[in-house]
């Protein structure tokens, strides 16, 4: 337990993940989000509901059937993402979760663009899974219940996917929670 805390703490300070946030349960379009989850979000964080979630695909996702995947791509190490002021979006590499694992996430916005928001979207197997909007927070940490064998990534957007801009800065990390 002590080693996990040390590793987790070091990665959380070294990485920040931006996006719309949800606590406790994942929303893949069929799951329901309970009122306690929405009420438990800190000030400056809201759930993100895209107009067309089927159009949101993480372009950095590589199908697991593709044999050109680097061996390290499926390791269960934390995945970091760094959104810099010259970027419109940045993504982590894939993180493989196994049955019983949950997805931990830490996002630390440092600078918001002209729209005043940063959006973070969690992708499952390269397709939209859950999203968060950050507009007035300096740190958000949550755990998302996943309960399946899938690969997850986090993409941070400056603004939102429909109105991308530059000028944002944030760090984030996703990691397995046993």
mmCIF file of the C-alpha atoms, coordinates in Angstrom:
data_MODEL
# 
_entry.id   MODEL 
# 
loop_
_atom_site.group_PDB 
_atom_site.id 
_atom_site.type_symbol 
_atom_site.label_atom_id 
_atom_site.label_alt_id 
_atom_site.label_comp_id 
_atom_site.label_asym_id 
_atom_site.label_entity_id 
_atom_site.label_seq_id 
_atom_site.pdbx_PDB_ins_code 
_atom_site.Cartn_x 
_atom_site.Cartn_y 
_atom_site.Cartn_z 
_atom_site.occupancy 
_atom_site.B_iso_or_equiv 
_atom_site.pdbx_formal_charge 
_atom_site.auth_seq_id 
_atom_site.auth_comp_id 
_atom_site.auth_asym_id 
_atom_site.auth_atom_id 
_atom_site.pdbx_PDB_model_num 
ATOM 1   C CA . UNK A 1 1   ? 0.000   0.000  0.000   1.00 0.00 ? 1   UNK A CA 1 
ATOM 2   C CA . UNK A 1 2   ? 2.807   2.432  0.852   1.00 0.00 ? 2   UNK A CA 1 
ATOM 3   C CA . UNK A 1 3   ? 4.615   1.959  -2.478  1.00 0.00 ? 3   UNK A CA 1 
ATOM 4   C CA . UNK A 1 4   ? 1.380   2.507  -4.418  1.00 0.00 ? 4   UNK A CA 1 
ATOM 5   C CA . UNK A 1 5   ? 0.746   5.758  -2.547  1.00 0.00 ? 5   UNK A CA 1 
ATOM 6   C CA . UNK A 1 6   ? 4.269   6.992  -3.203  1.00 0.00 ? 6   UNK A CA 1 
ATOM 7   C CA . UNK A 1 7   ? 4.072   6.116  -6.920  1.00 0.00 ? 7   UNK A CA 1 
ATOM 8   C CA . UNK A 1 8   ? 0.606   7.599  -7.227  1.00 0.00 ? 8   UNK A CA 1 
ATOM 9   C CA . UNK A 1 9   ? 1.586   10.783 -5.424  1.00 0.00 ? 9   UNK A CA 1 
ATOM 10  C CA . UNK A 1 10  ? 4.689   11.255 -7.552  1.00 0.00 ? 10  UNK A CA 1 
ATOM 11  C CA . UNK A 1 11  ? 2.728   10.804 -10.769 1.00 0.00 ? 11  UNK A CA 1 
ATOM 12  C CA . UNK A 1 12  ? -0.110  13.043 -9.599  1.00 0.00 ? 12  UNK A CA 1 
ATOM 13  C CA . UNK A 1 13  ? 2.276   15.895 -8.878  1.00 0.00 ? 13  UNK A CA 1 
ATOM 14  C CA . UNK A 1 14  ? 4.095   15.340 -12.163 1.00 0.00 ? 14  UNK A CA 1 
ATOM 15  C CA . UNK A 1 15  ? 1.000   15.167 -14.351 1.00 0.00 ? 15  UNK A CA 1 
ATOM 16  C CA . UNK A 1 16  ? -2.331  16.910 -14.660 1.00 0.00 ? 16  UNK A CA 1 
ATOM 17  C CA . UNK A 1 17  ? -5.359  15.839 -16.572 1.00 0.00 ? 17  UNK A CA 1 
ATOM 18  C CA . UNK A 1 18  ? -7.968  18.268 -17.781 1.00 0.00 ? 18  UNK A CA 1 
ATOM 19  C CA . UNK A 1 19  ? -11.487 17.558 -18.787 1.00 0.00 ? 19  UNK A CA 1 
ATOM 20  C CA . UNK A 1 20  ? -15.051 17.501 -17.664 1.00 0.00 ? 20  UNK A CA 1 
ATOM 21  C CA . UNK A 1 21  ? -15.353 15.503 -14.474 1.00 0.00 ? 21  UNK A CA 1 
ATOM 22  C CA . UNK A 1 22  ? -17.525 12.855 -12.983 1.00 0.00 ? 22  UNK A CA 1 
ATOM 23  C CA . UNK A 1 23  ? -17.037 11.091 -9.720  1.00 0.00 ? 23  UNK A CA 1 
ATOM 24  C CA . UNK A 1 24  ? -17.836 7.465  -8.884  1.00 0.00 ? 24  UNK A CA 1 
ATOM 25  C CA . UNK A 1 25  ? -19.578 6.079  -11.968 1.00 0.00 ? 25  UNK A CA 1 
ATOM 26  C CA . UNK A 1 26  ? -18.725 6.045  -15.633 1.00 0.00 ? 26  UNK A CA 1 
ATOM 27  C CA . UNK A 1 27  ? -21.207 7.161  -18.254 1.00 0.00 ? 27  UNK A CA 1 
ATOM 28  C CA . UNK A 1 28  ? -21.053 5.293  -21.517 1.00 0.00 ? 28  UNK A CA 1 
ATOM 29  C CA . UNK A 1 29  ? -24.468 6.396  -22.684 1.00 0.00 ? 29  UNK A CA 1 
ATOM 30  C CA . UNK A 1 30  ? -26.325 3.543  -21.011 1.00 0.00 ? 30  UNK A CA 1 
ATOM 31  C CA . UNK A 1 31  ? -25.216 4.041  -17.422 1.00 0.00 ? 31  UNK A CA 1 
ATOM 32  C CA . UNK A 1 32  ? -27.161 6.419  -15.240 1.00 0.00 ? 32  UNK A CA 1 
ATOM 33  C CA . UNK A 1 33  ? -25.403 9.043  -13.189 1.00 0.00 ? 33  UNK A CA 1 
ATOM 34  C CA . UNK A 1 34  ? -26.897 9.455  -9.754  1.00 0.00 ? 34  UNK A CA 1 
ATOM 35  C CA . UNK A 1 35  ? -27.644 12.853 -8.232  1.00 0.00 ? 35  UNK A CA 1 
ATOM 36  C CA . UNK A 1 36  ? -25.096 12.289 -5.422  1.00 0.00 ? 36  UNK A CA 1 
ATOM 37  C CA . UNK A 1 37  ? -22.332 11.984 -8.034  1.00 0.00 ? 37  UNK A CA 1 
ATOM 38  C CA . UNK A 1 38  ? -23.282 15.275 -9.670  1.00 0.00 ? 38  UNK A CA 1 
ATOM 39  C CA . UNK A 1 39  ? -23.643 17.012 -6.294  1.00 0.00 ? 39  UNK A CA 1 
ATOM 40  C CA . UNK A 1 40  ? -20.231 15.728 -5.167  1.00 0.00 ? 40  UNK A CA 1 
ATOM 41  C CA . UNK A 1 41  ? -18.332 17.441 -7.991  1.00 0.00 ? 41  UNK A CA 1 
ATOM 42  C CA . UNK A 1 42  ? -16.215 20.299 -6.667  1.00 0.00 ? 42  UNK A CA 1 
ATOM 43  C CA . UNK A 1 43  ? -16.846 23.897 -7.637  1.00 0.00 ? 43  UNK A CA 1 
ATOM 44  C CA . UNK A 1 44  ? -15.463 24.624 -11.075 1.00 0.00 ? 44  UNK A CA 1 
ATOM 45  C CA . UNK A 1 45  ? -16.008 21.107 -12.443 1.00 0.00 ? 45  UNK A CA 1 
ATOM 46  C CA . UNK A 1 46  ? -19.000 19.870 -14.433 1.00 0.00 ? 46  UNK A CA 1 
ATOM 47  C CA . UNK A 1 47  ? -19.915 16.796 -16.414 1.00 0.00 ? 47  UNK A CA 1 
ATOM 48  C CA . UNK A 1 48  ? -19.430 17.141 -20.158 1.00 0.00 ? 48  UNK A CA 1 
ATOM 49  C CA . UNK A 1 49  ? -22.134 15.841 -22.482 1.00 0.00 ? 49  UNK A CA 1 
ATOM 50  C CA . UNK A 1 50  ? -21.095 16.043 -26.137 1.00 0.00 ? 50  UNK A CA 1 
ATOM 51  C CA . UNK A 1 51  ? -23.703 16.824 -28.778 1.00 0.00 ? 51  UNK A CA 1 
ATOM 52  C CA . UNK A 1 52  ? -22.516 13.912 -30.925 1.00 0.00 ? 52  UNK A CA 1 
ATOM 53  C CA . UNK A 1 53  ? -20.521 11.455 -28.774 1.00 0.00 ? 53  UNK A CA 1 
ATOM 54  C CA . UNK A 1 54  ? -20.318 8.986  -31.653 1.00 0.00 ? 54  UNK A CA 1 
ATOM 55  C CA . UNK A 1 55  ? -18.147 11.494 -33.524 1.00 0.00 ? 55  UNK A CA 1 
ATOM 56  C CA . UNK A 1 56  ? -15.610 11.788 -30.701 1.00 0.00 ? 56  UNK A CA 1 
ATOM 57  C CA . UNK A 1 57  ? -12.799 9.344  -31.378 1.00 0.00 ? 57  UNK A CA 1 
ATOM 58  C CA . UNK A 1 58  ? -9.307  9.557  -29.934 1.00 0.00 ? 58  UNK A CA 1 
ATOM 59  C CA . UNK A 1 59  ? -7.177  9.679  -33.077 1.00 0.00 ? 59  UNK A CA 1 
ATOM 60  C CA . UNK A 1 60  ? -4.142  8.397  -31.139 1.00 0.00 ? 60  UNK A CA 1 
ATOM 61  C CA . UNK A 1 61  ? -5.940  5.170  -30.298 1.00 0.00 ? 61  UNK A CA 1 
ATOM 62  C CA . UNK A 1 62  ? -4.503  2.042  -31.929 1.00 0.00 ? 62  UNK A CA 1 
ATOM 63  C CA . UNK A 1 63  ? -6.761  -0.991 -32.290 1.00 0.00 ? 63  UNK A CA 1 
ATOM 64  C CA . UNK A 1 64  ? -5.585  -3.832 -30.038 1.00 0.00 ? 64  UNK A CA 1 
ATOM 65  C CA . UNK A 1 65  ? -5.779  -6.194 -33.027 1.00 0.00 ? 65  UNK A CA 1 
ATOM 66  C CA . UNK A 1 66  ? -3.005  -4.208 -34.682 1.00 0.00 ? 66  UNK A CA 1 
ATOM 67  C CA . UNK A 1 67  ? 0.196   -6.174 -34.168 1.00 0.00 ? 67  UNK A CA 1 
ATOM 68  C CA . UNK A 1 68  ? 2.437   -3.105 -34.488 1.00 0.00 ? 68  UNK A CA 1 
ATOM 69  C CA . UNK A 1 69  ? 1.690   -2.012 -30.914 1.00 0.00 ? 69  UNK A CA 1 
ATOM 70  C CA . UNK A 1 70  ? 4.829   -1.424 -28.870 1.00 0.00 ? 70  UNK A CA 1 
ATOM 71  C CA . UNK A 1 71  ? 5.192   -3.926 -25.987 1.00 0.00 ? 71  UNK A CA 1 
ATOM 72  C CA . UNK A 1 72  ? 5.039   -1.143 -23.380 1.00 0.00 ? 72  UNK A CA 1 
ATOM 73  C CA . UNK A 1 73  ? 1.658   0.061  -24.697 1.00 0.00 ? 73  UNK A CA 1 
ATOM 74  C CA . UNK A 1 74  ? -0.286  -2.457 -22.613 1.00 0.00 ? 74  UNK A CA 1 
ATOM 75  C CA . UNK A 1 75  ? 1.614   -2.087 -19.335 1.00 0.00 ? 75  UNK A CA 1 
ATOM 76  C CA . UNK A 1 76  ? -0.365  -0.777 -16.393 1.00 0.00 ? 76  UNK A CA 1 
ATOM 77  C CA . UNK A 1 77  ? 1.829   2.246  -15.750 1.00 0.00 ? 77  UNK A CA 1 
ATOM 78  C CA . UNK A 1 78  ? 0.270   5.673  -15.216 1.00 0.00 ? 78  UNK A CA 1 
ATOM 79  C CA . UNK A 1 79  ? -0.280  7.651  -18.422 1.00 0.00 ? 79  UNK A CA 1 
ATOM 80  C CA . UNK A 1 80  ? 0.588   11.343 -18.411 1.00 0.00 ? 80  UNK A CA 1 
ATOM 81  C CA . UNK A 1 81  ? -0.695  14.139 -20.637 1.00 0.00 ? 81  UNK A CA 1 
ATOM 82  C CA . UNK A 1 82  ? 0.632   17.685 -20.907 1.00 0.00 ? 82  UNK A CA 1 
ATOM 83  C CA . UNK A 1 83  ? -1.477  20.389 -22.553 1.00 0.00 ? 83  UNK A CA 1 
ATOM 84  C CA . UNK A 1 84  ? 0.650   23.443 -23.373 1.00 0.00 ? 84  UNK A CA 1 
ATOM 85  C CA . UNK A 1 85  ? -0.414  26.928 -24.481 1.00 0.00 ? 85  UNK A CA 1 
ATOM 86  C CA . UNK A 1 86  ? 0.419   26.188 -28.117 1.00 0.00 ? 86  UNK A CA 1 
ATOM 87  C CA . UNK A 1 87  ? -1.749  22.996 -28.159 1.00 0.00 ? 87  UNK A CA 1 
ATOM 88  C CA . UNK A 1 88  ? -5.436  22.642 -28.953 1.00 0.00 ? 88  UNK A CA 1 
ATOM 89  C CA . UNK A 1 89  ? -5.458  19.113 -27.469 1.00 0.00 ? 89  UNK A CA 1 
ATOM 90  C CA . UNK A 1 90  ? -3.163  16.353 -26.228 1.00 0.00 ? 90  UNK A CA 1 
ATOM 91  C CA . UNK A 1 91  ? -3.776  12.708 -25.313 1.00 0.00 ? 91  UNK A CA 1 
ATOM 92  C CA . UNK A 1 92  ? -2.278  10.007 -23.137 1.00 0.00 ? 92  UNK A CA 1 
ATOM 93  C CA . UNK A 1 93  ? -1.304  6.663  -24.588 1.00 0.00 ? 93  UNK A CA 1 
ATOM 94  C CA . UNK A 1 94  ? -3.609  3.734  -23.880 1.00 0.00 ? 94  UNK A CA 1 
ATOM 95  C CA . UNK A 1 95  ? -3.904  2.173  -20.444 1.00 0.00 ? 95  UNK A CA 1 
ATOM 96  C CA . UNK A 1 96  ? -5.130  -1.432 -20.241 1.00 0.00 ? 96  UNK A CA 1 
ATOM 97  C CA . UNK A 1 97  ? -7.519  -2.082 -17.348 1.00 0.00 ? 97  UNK A CA 1 
ATOM 98  C CA . UNK A 1 98  ? -8.474  -5.544 -16.212 1.00 0.00 ? 98  UNK A CA 1 
ATOM 99  C CA . UNK A 1 99  ? -11.590 -6.893 -14.525 1.00 0.00 ? 99  UNK A CA 1 
ATOM 100 C CA . UNK A 1 100 ? -11.951 -5.311 -11.102 1.00 0.00 ? 100 UNK A CA 1 
ATOM 101 C CA . UNK A 1 101 ? -9.697  -2.325 -11.896 1.00 0.00 ? 101 UNK A CA 1 
ATOM 102 C CA . UNK A 1 102 ? -10.949 1.229  -11.698 1.00 0.00 ? 102 UNK A CA 1 
ATOM 103 C CA . UNK A 1 103 ? -9.559  4.231  -13.520 1.00 0.00 ? 103 UNK A CA 1 
ATOM 104 C CA . UNK A 1 104 ? -7.956  6.929  -11.386 1.00 0.00 ? 104 UNK A CA 1 
ATOM 105 C CA . UNK A 1 105 ? -7.573  10.428 -12.792 1.00 0.00 ? 105 UNK A CA 1 
ATOM 106 C CA . UNK A 1 106 ? -5.829  13.601 -11.639 1.00 0.00 ? 106 UNK A CA 1 
ATOM 107 C CA . UNK A 1 107 ? -6.104  16.865 -13.596 1.00 0.00 ? 107 UNK A CA 1 
ATOM 108 C CA . UNK A 1 108 ? -4.385  20.124 -12.683 1.00 0.00 ? 108 UNK A CA 1 
ATOM 109 C CA . UNK A 1 109 ? -5.333  23.124 -14.854 1.00 0.00 ? 109 UNK A CA 1 
ATOM 110 C CA . UNK A 1 110 ? -2.733  25.878 -14.830 1.00 0.00 ? 110 UNK A CA 1 
ATOM 111 C CA . UNK A 1 111 ? -4.102  28.315 -17.419 1.00 0.00 ? 111 UNK A CA 1 
ATOM 112 C CA . UNK A 1 112 ? -7.456  28.577 -19.164 1.00 0.00 ? 112 UNK A CA 1 
ATOM 113 C CA . UNK A 1 113 ? -7.876  29.938 -22.700 1.00 0.00 ? 113 UNK A CA 1 
ATOM 114 C CA . UNK A 1 114 ? -10.233 32.648 -23.940 1.00 0.00 ? 114 UNK A CA 1 
ATOM 115 C CA . UNK A 1 115 ? -13.324 30.438 -23.445 1.00 0.00 ? 115 UNK A CA 1 
ATOM 116 C CA . UNK A 1 116 ? -12.274 29.889 -19.825 1.00 0.00 ? 116 UNK A CA 1 
ATOM 117 C CA . UNK A 1 117 ? -12.640 26.109 -19.972 1.00 0.00 ? 117 UNK A CA 1 
ATOM 118 C CA . UNK A 1 118 ? -10.655 22.960 -20.477 1.00 0.00 ? 118 UNK A CA 1 
ATOM 119 C CA . UNK A 1 119 ? -12.404 19.723 -21.425 1.00 0.00 ? 119 UNK A CA 1 
ATOM 120 C CA . UNK A 1 120 ? -11.124 16.282 -20.543 1.00 0.00 ? 120 UNK A CA 1 
ATOM 121 C CA . UNK A 1 121 ? -12.566 13.242 -22.244 1.00 0.00 ? 121 UNK A CA 1 
ATOM 122 C CA . UNK A 1 122 ? -11.949 9.653  -21.253 1.00 0.00 ? 122 UNK A CA 1 
ATOM 123 C CA . UNK A 1 123 ? -11.972 7.299  -24.223 1.00 0.00 ? 123 UNK A CA 1 
ATOM 124 C CA . UNK A 1 124 ? -12.657 3.566  -23.913 1.00 0.00 ? 124 UNK A CA 1 
ATOM 125 C CA . UNK A 1 125 ? -11.187 1.567  -26.784 1.00 0.00 ? 125 UNK A CA 1 
ATOM 126 C CA . UNK A 1 126 ? -10.817 4.839  -28.693 1.00 0.00 ? 126 UNK A CA 1 
ATOM 127 C CA . UNK A 1 127 ? -14.492 5.886  -28.387 1.00 0.00 ? 127 UNK A CA 1 
ATOM 128 C CA . UNK A 1 128 ? -16.027 8.574  -26.125 1.00 0.00 ? 128 UNK A CA 1 
ATOM 129 C CA . UNK A 1 129 ? -16.759 7.173  -22.663 1.00 0.00 ? 129 UNK A CA 1 
ATOM 130 C CA . UNK A 1 130 ? -17.023 10.055 -20.192 1.00 0.00 ? 130 UNK A CA 1 
ATOM 131 C CA . UNK A 1 131 ? -16.223 13.755 -20.103 1.00 0.00 ? 131 UNK A CA 1 
ATOM 132 C CA . UNK A 1 132 ? -15.554 16.652 -17.733 1.00 0.00 ? 132 UNK A CA 1 
ATOM 133 C CA . UNK A 1 133 ? -15.327 20.431 -18.093 1.00 0.00 ? 133 UNK A CA 1 
ATOM 134 C CA . UNK A 1 134 ? -12.978 22.443 -15.905 1.00 0.00 ? 134 UNK A CA 1 
ATOM 135 C CA . UNK A 1 135 ? -13.580 26.176 -15.594 1.00 0.00 ? 135 UNK A CA 1 
ATOM 136 C CA . UNK A 1 136 ? -12.586 27.272 -12.135 1.00 0.00 ? 136 UNK A CA 1 
ATOM 137 C CA . UNK A 1 137 ? -10.434 24.711 -10.405 1.00 0.00 ? 137 UNK A CA 1 
ATOM 138 C CA . UNK A 1 138 ? -6.758  24.076 -9.864  1.00 0.00 ? 138 UNK A CA 1 
ATOM 139 C CA . UNK A 1 139 ? -6.969  20.325 -9.209  1.00 0.00 ? 139 UNK A CA 1 
ATOM 140 C CA . UNK A 1 140 ? -9.438  17.509 -9.655  1.00 0.00 ? 140 UNK A CA 1 
ATOM 141 C CA . UNK A 1 141 ? -8.928  13.899 -8.575  1.00 0.00 ? 141 UNK A CA 1 
ATOM 142 C CA . UNK A 1 142 ? -11.495 11.152 -9.130  1.00 0.00 ? 142 UNK A CA 1 
ATOM 143 C CA . UNK A 1 143 ? -11.937 7.421  -9.616  1.00 0.00 ? 143 UNK A CA 1 
ATOM 144 C CA . UNK A 1 144 ? -14.137 6.095  -12.404 1.00 0.00 ? 144 UNK A CA 1 
ATOM 145 C CA . UNK A 1 145 ? -15.757 2.677  -12.049 1.00 0.00 ? 145 UNK A CA 1 
ATOM 146 C CA . UNK A 1 146 ? -15.086 0.769  -15.247 1.00 0.00 ? 146 UNK A CA 1 
ATOM 147 C CA . UNK A 1 147 ? -15.467 -2.935 -14.412 1.00 0.00 ? 147 UNK A CA 1 
ATOM 148 C CA . UNK A 1 148 ? -14.408 -4.284 -17.763 1.00 0.00 ? 148 UNK A CA 1 
ATOM 149 C CA . UNK A 1 149 ? -11.445 -5.355 -19.863 1.00 0.00 ? 149 UNK A CA 1 
ATOM 150 C CA . UNK A 1 150 ? -10.798 -2.253 -21.942 1.00 0.00 ? 150 UNK A CA 1 
ATOM 151 C CA . UNK A 1 151 ? -8.159  0.264  -22.879 1.00 0.00 ? 151 UNK A CA 1 
ATOM 152 C CA . UNK A 1 152 ? -8.553  3.858  -21.716 1.00 0.00 ? 152 UNK A CA 1 
ATOM 153 C CA . UNK A 1 153 ? -6.952  7.149  -22.667 1.00 0.00 ? 153 UNK A CA 1 
ATOM 154 C CA . UNK A 1 154 ? -7.496  10.739 -21.600 1.00 0.00 ? 154 UNK A CA 1 
ATOM 155 C CA . UNK A 1 155 ? -7.497  13.642 -24.042 1.00 0.00 ? 155 UNK A CA 1 
ATOM 156 C CA . UNK A 1 156 ? -7.416  17.242 -22.819 1.00 0.00 ? 156 UNK A CA 1 
ATOM 157 C CA . UNK A 1 157 ? -8.905  19.968 -24.998 1.00 0.00 ? 157 UNK A CA 1 
ATOM 158 C CA . UNK A 1 158 ? -8.367  23.713 -24.749 1.00 0.00 ? 158 UNK A CA 1 
ATOM 159 C CA . UNK A 1 159 ? -11.970 24.940 -24.822 1.00 0.00 ? 159 UNK A CA 1 
ATOM 160 C CA . UNK A 1 160 ? -14.219 22.115 -25.994 1.00 0.00 ? 160 UNK A CA 1 
ATOM 161 C CA . UNK A 1 161 ? -13.999 19.707 -28.933 1.00 0.00 ? 161 UNK A CA 1 
ATOM 162 C CA . UNK A 1 162 ? -16.402 21.869 -30.981 1.00 0.00 ? 162 UNK A CA 1 
ATOM 163 C CA . UNK A 1 163 ? -14.529 25.145 -30.308 1.00 0.00 ? 163 UNK A CA 1 
ATOM 164 C CA . UNK A 1 164 ? -10.840 24.378 -29.997 1.00 0.00 ? 164 UNK A CA 1 
ATOM 165 C CA . UNK A 1 165 ? -8.372  27.125 -29.211 1.00 0.00 ? 165 UNK A CA 1 
ATOM 166 C CA . UNK A 1 166 ? -4.878  27.590 -27.835 1.00 0.00 ? 166 UNK A CA 1 
ATOM 167 C CA . UNK A 1 167 ? -3.745  29.323 -24.658 1.00 0.00 ? 167 UNK A CA 1 
ATOM 168 C CA . UNK A 1 168 ? -4.508  26.597 -22.091 1.00 0.00 ? 168 UNK A CA 1 
ATOM 169 C CA . UNK A 1 169 ? -2.020  24.765 -19.916 1.00 0.00 ? 169 UNK A CA 1 
ATOM 170 C CA . UNK A 1 170 ? -2.724  21.677 -17.813 1.00 0.00 ? 170 UNK A CA 1 
ATOM 171 C CA . UNK A 1 171 ? -1.172  18.429 -16.681 1.00 0.00 ? 171 UNK A CA 1 
ATOM 172 C CA . UNK A 1 172 ? -2.993  15.176 -16.117 1.00 0.00 ? 172 UNK A CA 1 
ATOM 173 C CA . UNK A 1 173 ? -2.542  11.510 -15.376 1.00 0.00 ? 173 UNK A CA 1 
ATOM 174 C CA . UNK A 1 174 ? -4.673  8.358  -15.513 1.00 0.00 ? 174 UNK A CA 1 
ATOM 175 C CA . UNK A 1 175 ? -3.705  5.217  -13.639 1.00 0.00 ? 175 UNK A CA 1 
ATOM 176 C CA . UNK A 1 176 ? -5.125  1.829  -12.618 1.00 0.00 ? 176 UNK A CA 1 
ATOM 177 C CA . UNK A 1 177 ? -6.746  1.535  -9.184  1.00 0.00 ? 177 UNK A CA 1 
ATOM 178 C CA . UNK A 1 178 ? -6.863  -2.035 -7.879  1.00 0.00 ? 178 UNK A CA 1 
# 
